[in-house]
Amino acid sequence: MKTMATRLAILGGQPLRLREFTRWPVFDDRERVQLEEVLTSGSWGGYPSPNRKATELESRFAVLQGARFAIAVTSGTTALEVALKALAVGPGDEVIVPAITFAATASAAIACMARPVFADVDPATACIDPASVAQLITRRTKAIIPVHYGASAADLDALTVLARERSIPIVEDCAHVPGARWRDRGVGTWGALGCFSFQSSKPMTAGEGGMIITDDPELEARCQSLINCGRRRPGDTFETPLLGANYRMTEWQCGVLLAQLDRLPEQIERKSRNAERLRAGLNAIKGLHAVPRDSRLTREVIYAFIFMIDESELGVSRNRFVRALRAEGIPCGVGNDPVYRSALLPAESILYRTACTLAGVPNPPPPDCPHAERAFEHSMAAIPHEVLLGGEHDIDDIIAAARKVAGCAEELRAARLEPGG
Ligand SMILES: Cc1ncc(COP(=O)(O)O)c(C=O)c1O
């Protein structure tokens, strides 16, 4: 006989978790002090740039990732677009991106009038599969953008070998993982350029913002010019003037990010510790498989804690499981849809169609990405990072809720649920 506590919340029982988890963004007096300093300095950003806070943020972020240069920009989207433009990606070119990512990874290529080409993902991690990338390279391929997805890193060993052999630059999309290290070296430094996002959900945020890193002085100069309306600094030696735009970050954002940067190492550690506990707890439940931490990822940064669901082992669909878990009070989503069918990347857009036509493929064939399709439709589940900023009791609640739902899989499968959600 089920009590209110053992009955699934989605079927009218009591949710396992009634309290809120840690709220994001986290802030304290450090952000207030930074904002006050910007206010009274009278230097709020703009041209001439970069200003004092931007310079400090750029140099501290470069140190964090172990890069020679960092360039603060308005968003992760503009970071990607500028990085591709710095590499002279343009009309007629192709850029290989993973099928599972946010639209910006692909739309950055279109902003350069290049055609995005979609590689399948590794079913274990949802990161780009180097074998799929290798099959998609053509003479038009001008860049590869691996995304370090959720809390994982794309296989940088395999990708850097491939890129070197084929002389194709990599732009790492590190939007999810500021501070992460692969083989003790910062992500974003393995490719020609690395791009980060400080949008409001990200592990370090000022509401909006982005960063580009590179070790190459010529690429740095081109990025600086591109984000600063095409202006050149004295001493810049790149040849053709660039058509830039205003993609400069304000001092307000830089100040807030300096405070966020102070807090980042402790948050990274805490989330990583909690992730270990969560992995062990979820893996003990039949049908749930947390994405394992790659031993080469020597510093793990969590943006989304991803776990995979085996529907036949679990006995209920991924969608029903996630809905039921949410009803128990656990924030959980299903990750990104395959980007080529995202509503945010409309194939009918004139720019997209033109980019494809210029690359000689006016009607691109449907991408062949079975692992991405399966991950999105049936297996992937994602818990947002702030949930892992709490204590062990928070993690134990997630595990207990997952166990409760999994334990009622049969009933959940047979239940009549309201549509949606
Ligand atoms: C993988 C990935 N790349 C790029 C971006 C774009 O960043 P922004 O929102 O700062 O433009 C995002 C943002 O959500 C992202 O998740």
The ligand as an SDF file (V2000), in Angstrom:
LIG
                    3D

 16 16  0  0  0  0  0  0  0  0999 V2000
   27.7450   25.4300  -26.1680 C   0  0  0  0  0  0  0  0  0  0  0  0
   27.3940   26.8740  -26.2440 C   0  0  0  0  0  0  0  0  0  0  0  0
   28.0410   27.6620  -27.1190 N   0  0  0  0  0  0  0  0  0  0  0  0
   27.7850   28.9740  -27.2220 C   0  0  0  0  0  0  0  0  0  0  0  0
   26.8350   29.5810  -26.4360 C   0  0  0  0  0  0  0  0  0  0  0  0
   26.5210   31.0290  -26.6410 C   0  0  0  0  0  0  0  0  0  0  0  0
   26.8240   31.8000  -25.5350 O   0  0  0  0  0  0  0  0  0  0  0  0
   26.0050   33.1520  -25.2480 P   0  0  0  0  0  0  0  0  0  0  0  0
   24.6700   32.7710  -24.7340 O   0  0  0  0  0  0  0  0  0  0  0  0
   26.8630   33.8320  -24.2200 O   0  0  0  0  0  0  0  0  0  0  0  0
   25.9460   33.9200  -26.5090 O   0  0  0  0  0  0  0  0  0  0  0  0
   26.1350   28.8180  -25.5010 C   0  0  0  0  0  0  0  0  0  0  0  0
   25.1450   29.4880  -24.6440 C   0  0  0  0  0  0  0  0  0  0  0  0
   24.2340   29.1100  -24.1080 O   0  0  0  0  0  0  0  0  0  0  0  0
   26.4140   27.4330  -25.4030 C   0  0  0  0  0  0  0  0  0  0  0  0
   25.7430   26.6480  -24.5540 O   0  0  0  0  0  0  0  0  0  0  0  0
  1  2  1  0
  2  3  1  0
  2 15  2  0
  3  4  2  0
  4  5  1  0
  5  6  1  0
  5 12  2  0
  6  7  1  0
  7  8  1  0
  8  9  2  0
  8 10  1  0
  8 11  1  0
 12 13  1  0
 12 15  1  0
 13 14  2  0
 15 16  1  0
M  END
$$$$
